[in-house]
Amino acid sequence: MNYRRIAISTIAVAALGLAACGSDATDPGDAVTPVVPQDTAIVDTPRADDPVDSAPAETTDPAATDDGTQGTPAAPAPGGDQMAALGEIQRAIQLAETESGGVAYKIDDEDNDDAWEVDVLLPDGTGMEVKVDRAGQNVLETENDDDADVTELPSTTLMDAISAAVAHIPGVLDDAELDDEDGRVVWKVELDQTADGDDVELHLDAATMEVVKTD
């Protein structure tokens, strides 16, 4: 804010009979001592045309909704049971890979026999199916496959795809596999018992984990 400064001074008036009137009452030889203002005080006074300070205007968060919530709520995280199931799936995949010496690219419970069937690509380009119990603790059976369904694997893993799919739409894993869809390599993950009761198949880009299709 600008202020006009007003100087308040104590001014002594000199003798009145100076030469202005041509009077000889004052001896020309007398010197007049100048008066020096004393005890000058500076007072800040607002000018009439000074702008009036005001509080900054409130801004509205563009992400806020009418009910006061902020932004779009994220997808619900997997619950405790789902997290436990994901841990068992991860152990099953790791056990199959350790048993075979390869990399898993498919998992399902096709026979509904309380076991996971994990397809693995071996270093020599052949495949192997490893059956593991549901808890991922024991190898139940192995079978070699000279004609693996895939010949090259992406930088992401089977478990990456399953975790990303369940984070997007919480549900119970039915099966997951690497596939080629119109020249695009994708992970297909099928989930049962989702929140709305439907079975859902998610297609995730194998390079970015972006969901590109939902059936």
Residue, then its C-alpha position, 0 to 999 in steps of 0.5 A: m500500500n502507498y503512503r503519503r508522508i506528512a512531515i510535522s515540524t516545530i517551526a519558530v518564526a523569526a523576528l517580524g521586523l526584517a528588512a521586508c518593511g524597510s524598518d530600521a528597528t533591527d540593527p543591521g549588524d545583528a545576525v539572524t540565526p536560522v531555525v532548524p526544525q526539531d523532533t520531526a515525526i514521519v506519519d504514514t497516512p493512506r492515500a484516498d486513491d490507494p487500492v484496498d488490499s483484499a484476501p486472495a480469491e478462493t480457487t476451485d480444485p478442478a478435480a473436486t466433485d460436487d460432493g467435495t471428493q477429490g478426483t476419480p477414485a482408484a480401482p479397489a485394491p485386492g482384498g486379503d483373500q485375493m492377496a493370499a491367492l496371488g501369493e499361491i499363484q506366484r509360488a506355483i509359477q516360481l516352482a514350475e520355473t525352478e523345476s523346469g529351468g524355463v520361463a512360464y507363459k501360461i497358467d490355468d486350472e483346466d481340469n478343476d482338480d485343485a492344481w495349476e497347470v503351468d506351461v513353460l518355455l525352455p532355453d532350447g525352445t521346447g516347452m514343458e507343462v508342470k502341474v503344481d498343487r494349488a498352494g504352490q508347494n509341490v510338483l505333481e507332474t511334468e510333461n515335455d512338449d516339443d512344440a511350445d505355443v510361443t517362441e519368444l517372451p516379452s520383458t514382462t512376466l506372467m505374474d506381472a500380467i496377473s497382478a496388473a489384471v487383478a489390480h484393474i478388476p479384482g477377481v479370482l484367476d481362472d487362467a492367463e497366457l501370452d498370445d498374439e492378437d492381430g500382430r500385437v503381443v498381449w497377455k490374456v487374463e481371465l478372472d472369475q467372481t469379479a465385483d459385478g459377478d461377471d467373468v472378465e477377460l482382460h487383454l494387456d499389452a505385453a510391453t506396457m501392461e496397458v489394458v487394451k481390451t476387456d471382454 
